[in-house]
Amino acid sequence: MDLNKFDAPFNPEDIEWRIQQSGKT
């Protein structure tokens, strides 16, 4: 997971991407 991505604004697509990343870990 990229911490930089978390710093960026939350976008609908970004949120979905994060959910998938969260499941992957």
NUMARVEX-390662 format. One record per residue (C-alpha): residue number from 1; z, x, y; residue in one letter. Coordinates in steps of 0.001 Angstrom, whole numbers, always signed. Each point is the difference from the previous one (the first is absolute). Layout:
REM residues N
<site mipa="NUM" z="Z" x="X" y="Y" pado="A"/>
...
END
This chain:
REM residues 25
<site mipa="1" z="+0" x="+0" y="+0" pado="M"/>
<site mipa="2" z="-864" x="+1280" y="+3466" pado="D"/>
<site mipa="3" z="+2910" x="-267" y="+2417" pado="L"/>
<site mipa="4" z="-2546" x="+284" y="+2807" pado="N"/>
<site mipa="5" z="-1529" x="-3264" y="-1181" pado="K"/>
<site mipa="6" z="+3393" x="-1680" y="+439" pado="F"/>
<site mipa="7" z="+141" x="+1248" y="+3573" pado="D"/>
<site mipa="8" z="-3331" x="-1674" y="+753" pado="A"/>
<site mipa="9" z="-56" x="-3665" y="+1092" pado="P"/>
<site mipa="10" z="+255" x="-2588" y="-2763" pado="F"/>
<site mipa="11" z="-3352" x="-1576" y="-861" pado="N"/>
<site mipa="12" z="-682" x="-2806" y="-2524" pado="P"/>
<site mipa="13" z="-1985" x="+2450" y="-2112" pado="E"/>
<site mipa="14" z="+2587" x="+2725" y="+477" pado="D"/>
<site mipa="15" z="+2760" x="-2271" y="-1261" pado="I"/>
<site mipa="16" z="-1977" x="-804" y="-3137" pado="E"/>
<site mipa="17" z="-727" x="+3703" y="-493" pado="W"/>
<site mipa="18" z="+3714" x="+785" y="+303" pado="R"/>
<site mipa="19" z="+926" x="-2667" y="-2539" pado="I"/>
<site mipa="20" z="-2390" x="+1588" y="-2495" pado="Q"/>
<site mipa="21" z="+1355" x="+3467" y="+789" pado="Q"/>
<site mipa="22" z="+3556" x="-1293" y="-423" pado="S"/>
<site mipa="23" z="-839" x="-1194" y="-3505" pado="G"/>
<site mipa="24" z="-1580" x="+3345" y="-835" pado="K"/>
<site mipa="25" z="+2832" x="+2055" y="+1539" pado="T"/>
END
